[in-house]
Amino acid sequence: MGMWVSLDALWEISAEKRIFGAVLLFSWTVYLWETFLAQRQLILLFGGIPYLWRLSGRFCGYAGFGPEYEITQSLVFLLLATLFSALTGLPWSLYNTFVIEEKHGFNQQTLGFFMKDAIKKFVVTQCILLPVSSLLLYIIKIGGDYFFIYAWLFTLVVSLVLVTIYADYIAPLFDKFTPLPEGKLKEEIEVMAKSIDFPLTKVYVVEGSKRSSHSNAYFYGFFKNKRIVLFDTLLEEYSVLNKDIQEDSGMEPRNEEEGNSEEIKAKVKNKKQGCKNEEVLAVLGHELGHWKLGHTVKNIIISQMNSFLCFFLFAVLIGRKELFAAFGFYDSQPTLIGLLIIFQFIFSPYNEVLSFCLTVLSRRFEFQADAFAKKLGKAKDLYSALIKLNKDNLGFPVSDWLFSMWHYSHPPLLERLQALKSMKQH
């Protein structure tokens, strides 16, 4: 009887509150379910880590490598673990790309392109991961009491090298980069870069439209060798997707009102993907603000301070046999397993707190970069660009403040627009 009374009381609540409560309950149910099903939770529950380690040891034994070849066994373990991760993640990635992204008009890939891309990513990852891991393990083995200093310096060098070579040698393996054609946009980018002493050397357009209709822009490079990269989907004039729509509709550019087909009208309605030149400059003004205000350097410093702290704590904890025993390693304490246990699991609470702090800092940096673009006289164009990018990426403009504060590295759209609106140029 009491249950029915409770149900009657529930239905007396306003529809708005019932909808809100149902959405909240569903969201938390999904979150808890996904947390329970997370791969690393299942791996822990069923002893997957020690099993993979023993399996890698058997493979090494078949090849004539005994237990004394710990680094070799560690590399086999890494190969098996990343292969397992890639295979178990493949169905979700396929669903995300060919169901969710396809449903909302973002996906531009064929299944063949997707699989070829996935294989290429796996191979490139192994070509970097395995040599770097073997050298790191070797340094830890021979480094003595102060190995954590040498390990940190090694990872610092590796990260700087990867940042330096990524856009020139790694990214082109997956996407086509071409110089931005001579014209008004390139001239204005160079003028803006010169006005703030940004040492620009090249401007590229990356063919992101073959993969997705999401848009982006970034810069890279150290010292006096900076390059800017624009996604073709960001540029209204260069977007392949816009050209495809014009070709499919049989229409000339700027004759958007011709034709009677409903399909053509639908395509024309969504034609203007990307931003005008003035808006692209405003977006770049924001990105260059990150450089001018030292955000990139600050992030590197924070990252390396955290890396040093983690290696120091690793050095303190690596000798604790009970940590290995807790994860199923009773007779051996492999260095790689120690890295995995301590960095991924023992540091989990610390990593969550650090992630939140970095999210708060990132949001602060985003507001500062917007303000920098505003000082360049780009507030009005940045305002309209943010709206267009949010629309192109189907971003939802309203978000719960508590959820966004924890999860969103960028402030919600309405908050950014409000900050720009107060001093927007007309």
C-alpha positions as CSV (number, residue, x, y, z in Angstrom):
1,M,0.0,0.0,0.0
2,G,2.8,2.4,0.9
3,M,4.4,1.8,-2.4
4,W,1.3,2.9,-4.3
5,V,1.0,6.0,-2.2
6,S,4.6,6.8,-3.0
7,L,3.8,6.3,-6.7
8,D,0.7,8.6,-6.5
9,A,2.8,11.2,-4.8
10,L,5.4,10.9,-7.6
11,W,2.9,11.6,-10.3
12,E,1.7,14.7,-8.4
13,I,5.1,16.2,-9.1
14,S,5.2,18.6,-12.0
15,A,6.1,17.2,-15.4
16,E,9.2,19.4,-15.6
17,K,10.6,17.9,-12.4
18,R,9.6,14.3,-13.4
19,I,11.5,14.7,-16.8
20,F,14.5,16.3,-15.0
21,G,14.6,13.5,-12.4
22,A,14.2,10.8,-15.1
23,V,17.1,12.2,-17.2
24,L,19.2,12.6,-14.1
25,L,18.5,9.0,-13.0
26,F,19.2,7.7,-16.5
27,S,22.5,9.6,-16.7
28,W,23.8,8.3,-13.4
29,T,22.7,4.7,-14.3
30,V,24.6,4.9,-17.6
31,Y,27.7,6.4,-15.8
32,L,27.8,3.7,-13.2
33,W,27.2,1.0,-15.8
34,E,30.0,2.3,-18.0
35,T,32.3,2.6,-15.0
36,F,31.6,-1.1,-14.1
37,L,32.2,-2.3,-17.6
38,A,35.4,-0.2,-18.1
39,Q,38.1,-2.4,-19.6
40,R,40.5,-1.9,-16.9
41,Q,37.9,-2.9,-14.2
42,L,37.2,-6.2,-16.0
43,I,40.9,-6.8,-16.5
44,L,41.4,-6.3,-12.8
45,L,38.5,-8.4,-11.8
46,F,39.4,-11.4,-13.9
47,G,43.2,-11.2,-13.4
48,G,43.9,-10.1,-17.0
49,I,47.2,-8.3,-16.2
50,P,49.0,-11.3,-14.7
51,Y,47.5,-13.6,-17.4
52,L,48.8,-11.3,-20.2
53,W,52.2,-11.3,-18.5
54,R,52.4,-15.0,-18.3
55,L,51.2,-15.3,-21.9
56,S,53.9,-12.9,-23.0
57,G,56.4,-15.0,-21.1
58,R,55.3,-18.1,-23.0
59,F,55.7,-16.4,-26.3
60,C,59.2,-15.3,-25.3
61,G,60.0,-18.9,-24.2
62,Y,59.0,-20.2,-27.7
63,A,61.5,-17.7,-29.2
64,G,64.2,-18.8,-26.8
65,F,64.1,-15.9,-24.4
66,G,64.0,-16.8,-20.7
67,P,62.7,-14.9,-17.7
68,E,66.0,-13.0,-17.5
69,Y,64.9,-11.1,-20.7
70,E,62.4,-8.9,-18.8
71,I,62.5,-6.0,-21.2
72,T,61.8,-8.4,-24.2
73,Q,58.8,-9.9,-22.3
74,S,57.7,-6.4,-21.4
75,L,57.5,-5.4,-25.1
76,V,55.6,-8.5,-25.9
77,F,53.2,-7.7,-23.1
78,L,52.7,-4.1,-24.4
79,L,52.1,-5.5,-27.9
80,L,49.4,-7.9,-26.6
81,A,47.8,-5.3,-24.3
82,T,47.5,-2.7,-27.1
83,L,46.3,-5.3,-29.5
84,F,43.6,-6.4,-27.0
85,S,42.6,-2.8,-26.4
86,A,42.4,-2.1,-30.2
87,L,40.3,-5.1,-30.9
88,T,37.9,-4.7,-27.9
89,G,37.5,-1.0,-28.8
90,L,36.9,-1.5,-32.5
91,P,33.2,-2.3,-32.2
92,W,32.6,0.9,-30.2
93,S,34.7,2.9,-32.6
94,L,32.8,1.5,-35.6
95,Y,29.5,2.3,-33.9
96,N,30.6,5.8,-33.0
97,T,31.8,6.5,-36.6
98,F,29.2,4.7,-38.8
99,V,26.1,5.1,-36.6
100,I,26.4,8.2,-34.3
101,E,28.6,10.3,-36.5
102,E,26.9,9.1,-39.6
103,K,23.5,9.9,-38.2
104,H,24.4,13.5,-37.5
105,G,26.2,14.0,-40.8
106,F,29.8,14.2,-39.6
107,N,31.3,10.9,-40.9
108,Q,33.0,11.1,-44.3
109,Q,34.8,7.8,-44.2
110,T,34.2,4.5,-46.0
111,L,34.6,1.2,-44.1
112,G,37.7,0.4,-46.1
113,F,39.3,3.8,-45.3
114,F,38.4,3.4,-41.6
115,M,40.0,0.0,-41.3
116,K,43.1,1.0,-43.2
117,D,43.4,4.1,-41.0
118,A,43.0,1.9,-37.8
119,I,45.7,-0.5,-38.9
120,K,48.0,2.3,-39.8
121,K,47.4,4.0,-36.4
122,F,48.2,0.7,-34.7
123,V,51.4,0.2,-36.6
124,V,52.6,3.7,-36.1
125,T,51.8,3.5,-32.4
126,Q,53.9,0.4,-32.0
127,C,56.8,1.9,-33.9
128,I,56.9,4.7,-31.3
129,L,55.7,2.9,-28.2
130,L,58.0,-0.2,-28.3
131,P,61.4,1.5,-28.8
132,V,60.6,4.3,-26.3
133,S,59.4,1.8,-23.7
134,S,62.4,-0.5,-24.1
135,L,64.8,2.5,-23.6
136,L,62.8,3.8,-20.6
137,L,62.8,0.3,-18.9
138,Y,66.6,0.1,-19.6
139,I,67.2,3.5,-18.0
140,I,65.2,2.5,-14.9
141,K,67.2,-0.8,-14.7
142,I,70.6,0.8,-14.9
143,G,69.8,4.2,-13.3
144,G,70.6,3.3,-9.7
145,D,69.1,5.3,-6.8
146,Y,68.5,8.4,-9.0
147,F,66.9,6.5,-11.9
148,F,63.7,8.7,-11.6
149,I,65.7,11.8,-12.7
150,Y,67.1,10.1,-15.8
151,A,63.7,8.5,-16.6
152,W,62.1,11.9,-16.3
153,L,64.7,13.6,-18.5
154,F,64.3,10.8,-21.1
155,T,60.5,11.2,-21.3
156,L,61.0,15.0,-21.5
157,V,63.3,14.7,-24.5
158,V,60.9,12.1,-26.1
159,S,57.9,14.4,-25.7
160,L,59.7,17.4,-27.1
161,V,60.9,15.3,-30.1
162,L,57.4,14.0,-30.8
163,V,55.8,17.4,-30.6
164,T,58.4,18.7,-33.0
165,I,58.1,15.9,-35.6
166,Y,54.4,15.1,-35.3
167,A,53.0,17.6,-37.7
168,D,55.8,17.2,-40.3
169,Y,56.3,13.4,-40.3
170,I,53.5,11.6,-38.4
171,A,50.3,13.6,-39.1
172,P,51.0,13.5,-43.0
173,L,50.8,9.7,-42.8
174,F,47.1,10.1,-42.1
175,D,46.0,13.4,-43.6
176,K,47.1,15.5,-46.6
177,F,48.7,18.9,-45.8
178,T,48.9,21.5,-48.5
179,P,50.1,25.2,-48.2
180,L,47.4,27.7,-48.0
181,P,47.1,29.3,-51.5
182,E,48.2,32.8,-52.0
183,G,45.5,35.3,-51.5
184,K,43.8,37.7,-49.1
185,L,43.4,35.2,-46.2
186,K,47.0,34.2,-46.2
187,E,48.1,37.8,-46.4
188,E,45.9,38.8,-43.5
189,I,47.1,35.8,-41.4
190,E,50.7,36.9,-42.0
191,V,49.9,40.5,-41.1
192,M,48.2,39.5,-37.9
193,A,51.1,37.1,-36.9
194,K,53.6,39.9,-37.6
195,S,51.6,42.4,-35.5
196,I,52.1,40.2,-32.4
197,D,55.7,39.0,-33.3
198,F,54.5,35.5,-33.9
199,P,57.4,33.8,-35.9
200,L,55.2,32.3,-38.6
201,T,56.9,30.3,-41.4
202,K,54.1,28.4,-43.1
203,V,50.3,28.1,-43.2
204,Y,48.9,24.7,-44.1
205,V,45.4,23.4,-44.9
206,V,44.8,19.9,-43.8
207,E,42.2,17.7,-45.6
208,G,40.2,16.9,-42.6
209,S,37.0,16.6,-44.6
210,K,37.9,13.1,-45.9
211,R,37.5,11.9,-42.3
212,S,35.0,14.1,-40.6
213,S,33.1,17.4,-41.0
214,H,34.3,18.6,-37.6
215,S,36.6,21.7,-37.9
216,N,39.6,22.9,-36.0
217,A,42.8,25.0,-36.2
218,Y,46.1,24.9,-34.4
219,F,49.7,26.0,-34.5
220,Y,52.9,24.0,-33.7
221,G,56.7,24.3,-33.7
222,F,59.4,25.6,-31.4
223,F,61.3,28.8,-31.3
224,K,61.4,30.7,-34.6
225,N,59.8,27.9,-36.7
226,K,56.0,28.2,-36.1
227,R,53.4,26.8,-38.5
228,I,49.6,27.3,-38.5
229,V,47.3,24.5,-39.6
230,L,43.7,25.1,-40.7
231,F,41.2,22.3,-41.3
232,D,39.6,22.7,-44.7
233,T,36.2,22.3,-42.9
234,L,37.0,25.5,-41.0
235,L,37.3,27.5,-44.2
236,E,34.0,28.4,-46.0
237,E,35.9,29.1,-49.2
238,Y,38.0,25.9,-49.2
239,S,35.7,23.4,-47.6
240,V,35.5,20.3,-49.8
241,L,32.1,19.6,-48.3
242,N,30.7,22.9,-49.5
243,K,32.1,22.1,-53.0
244,D,30.5,18.7,-53.0
245,I,27.1,20.1,-52.1
246,Q,27.4,22.6,-54.9
247,E,28.4,19.8,-57.4
248,D,25.7,17.5,-56.2
249,S,23.0,20.1,-56.5
250,G,24.3,21.2,-60.0
251,M,24.5,24.8,-58.8
252,E,27.1,27.5,-59.2
253,P,28.5,29.1,-56.1
254,R,26.4,32.0,-54.7
255,N,23.3,31.0,-56.6
256,E,21.8,29.3,-53.6
257,E,18.1,30.1,-54.4
258,E,18.0,28.2,-57.8
259,G,16.5,24.8,-58.1
260,N,13.2,23.3,-56.8
261,S,14.3,19.9,-55.5
262,E,13.7,19.4,-51.8
263,E,17.0,17.5,-51.6
264,I,18.8,20.4,-53.1
265,K,17.1,22.9,-50.8
266,A,18.1,20.8,-47.8
267,K,21.7,20.7,-48.9
268,V,21.7,24.4,-49.7
269,K,20.3,25.1,-46.2
270,N,23.3,23.4,-44.7
271,K,25.7,24.6,-47.3
272,K,27.6,27.3,-45.4
273,Q,29.8,25.1,-43.4
274,G,32.9,26.8,-42.0
275,C,33.7,30.4,-41.4
276,K,34.3,33.5,-43.5
277,N,37.8,34.9,-43.7
278,E,37.2,37.5,-41.0
279,E,35.9,34.8,-38.7
280,V,38.9,32.5,-39.4
281,L,41.2,35.3,-38.5
282,A,39.3,35.8,-35.2
283,V,39.7,32.1,-34.4
284,L,43.4,32.3,-35.2
285,G,43.6,35.4,-33.0
286,H,42.3,33.2,-30.2
287,E,44.8,30.5,-30.9
288,L,47.7,33.0,-31.2
289,G,46.5,34.4,-27.9
290,H,47.5,31.1,-26.3
291,W,51.0,31.5,-27.6
292,K,51.3,35.2,-26.7
293,L,50.0,34.7,-23.2
294,G,52.4,31.8,-22.6
295,H,49.7,29.2,-22.2
296,T,51.6,26.6,-24.2
297,V,54.8,27.0,-22.2
298,K,52.8,27.0,-18.9
299,N,51.1,23.7,-19.9
300,I,54.5,22.1,-20.7
301,I,56.0,23.2,-17.4
302,I,53.0,21.9,-15.4
303,S,53.1,18.6,-17.4
304,Q,56.8,18.1,-16.7
305,M,56.5,19.1,-13.0
306,N,53.8,16.4,-12.7
307,S,55.9,13.9,-14.6
308,F,58.8,14.5,-12.3
309,L,56.6,14.1,-9.2
310,C,55.1,10.9,-10.6
311,F,58.5,9.3,-11.3
312,F,59.8,10.3,-7.9
313,L,56.8,8.7,-6.2
314,F,57.2,5.7,-8.4
315,A,60.8,5.4,-7.1
316,V,59.5,5.4,-3.6
317,L,56.8,2.8,-4.2
318,I,58.4,0.4,-6.7
319,G,60.1,-1.6,-3.9
320,R,56.8,-2.4,-2.1
321,K,56.1,-6.1,-2.9
322,E,52.6,-5.8,-1.5
323,L,51.6,-3.6,-4.4
324,F,52.5,-6.3,-6.9
325,A,50.9,-9.0,-4.8
326,A,47.7,-7.0,-4.7
327,F,47.5,-7.3,-8.5
328,G,48.4,-11.0,-8.7
329,F,52.2,-10.8,-9.0
330,Y,53.5,-12.8,-6.0
331,D,56.8,-14.2,-7.3
332,S,58.1,-11.3,-9.5
333,Q,58.1,-7.5,-9.6
334,P,58.5,-6.6,-13.3
335,T,59.3,-2.9,-13.8
336,L,56.7,-2.4,-16.6
337,I,54.0,-3.9,-14.4
338,G,55.1,-1.5,-11.6
339,L,54.8,1.4,-13.9
340,L,51.3,0.2,-14.9
341,I,50.1,-0.4,-11.4
342,I,51.4,2.8,-9.9
343,F,50.8,5.2,-12.7
344,Q,47.4,3.9,-13.8
345,F,45.8,2.5,-10.6
346,I,47.6,3.8,-7.5
347,F,47.7,7.3,-8.8
348,S,44.0,7.3,-10.0
349,P,42.7,9.5,-7.2
350,Y,45.5,12.0,-7.7
351,N,45.0,11.9,-11.5
352,E,41.3,12.7,-11.1
353,V,42.1,15.7,-8.9
354,L,44.9,16.9,-11.3
355,S,42.6,16.5,-14.3
356,F,40.0,18.7,-12.6
357,C,42.6,21.4,-11.8
358,L,43.9,21.3,-15.4
359,T,40.3,21.6,-16.6
360,V,39.7,24.7,-14.5
361,L,43.0,26.2,-15.7
362,S,42.2,25.3,-19.3
363,R,38.9,27.2,-19.1
364,R,40.7,30.2,-17.6
365,F,43.1,30.1,-20.5
366,E,40.3,30.0,-23.0
367,F,38.7,33.1,-21.6
368,Q,42.1,34.8,-21.6
369,A,42.6,33.8,-25.3
370,D,39.2,35.2,-26.2
371,A,40.0,38.4,-24.4
372,F,43.3,38.6,-26.4
373,A,41.4,38.2,-29.7
374,K,39.1,40.9,-28.5
375,K,42.1,43.2,-28.0
376,L,43.0,42.5,-31.6
377,G,39.6,43.9,-32.6
378,K,38.2,40.5,-33.4
379,A,35.4,40.3,-30.8
380,K,32.5,40.6,-33.2
381,D,34.0,38.1,-35.7
382,L,34.9,35.6,-32.9
383,Y,31.4,35.9,-31.5
384,S,29.9,34.9,-34.8
385,A,32.6,32.3,-35.4
386,L,31.9,30.5,-32.1
387,I,28.2,30.3,-33.0
388,K,29.0,28.9,-36.4
389,L,31.5,26.3,-35.1
390,N,29.1,25.3,-32.4
391,K,26.4,24.8,-35.1
392,D,28.7,23.0,-37.5
393,N,29.8,20.6,-34.7
394,L,26.2,20.3,-33.4
395,G,27.2,21.4,-30.0
396,F,24.4,21.9,-27.5
397,P,24.6,25.5,-26.2
398,V,23.2,24.8,-22.7
399,S,25.1,22.7,-20.2
400,D,24.9,21.9,-16.5
401,W,27.4,24.1,-14.7
402,L,28.6,21.4,-12.4
403,F,29.0,18.8,-15.1
404,S,30.7,21.2,-17.5
405,M,33.1,22.5,-14.7
406,W,34.3,18.9,-14.2
407,H,34.4,17.6,-17.8
408,Y,34.7,20.6,-20.2
409,S,38.2,21.9,-21.0
410,H,36.5,24.8,-22.8
411,P,33.9,27.0,-21.2
412,P,30.3,26.5,-22.5
413,L,29.4,28.6,-25.5
414,L,27.0,30.9,-23.7
415,E,29.6,31.8,-21.1
416,R,32.1,32.7,-23.8
417,L,29.6,34.7,-25.8
418,Q,28.6,36.6,-22.7
419,A,32.2,37.5,-22.0
420,L,32.7,38.7,-25.6
421,K,29.4,40.5,-25.8
422,S,30.3,43.0,-23.0
423,M,33.0,44.6,-25.2
424,K,32.1,43.4,-28.7
425,Q,33.1,45.8,-31.4
426,H,30.5,46.9,-33.9
